[in-house]
Amino acid sequence: MIDTSDIPPLSESFFDKAALHVPRKPVSVTMHVDSDVLAWFQKHGDQSEQLMNAALRIYAEAHHE
C-alpha cells in the first residue's frame, strides 16, 4: 500500500485549470522511416507505436501554426 498522507488535497484552482483529454481514435498509416530510427523505438518493446505517436504529437504541437 502506498502512503499518500503527505500529499496535500487538490485545491479548487487545480480543478479550475484542469482539462479533460478524451483519447482520439487512432488511424492506421503506412510510412517510411530510417531503419535506425525504427530500431530505436522498437527497443522500447510493445510501446514503440505509442512512443512514435507521442514524439510526432510533441513535434506537431511545437510547430503549430
Summary of the structure (lengths in Angstrom):
residues: 65
radius of gyration: 18.2
end to end distance: 46.0
largest distance: 49.5
contacts: 70
relative contact order: 0.07
helix: 49%
strand: 0%
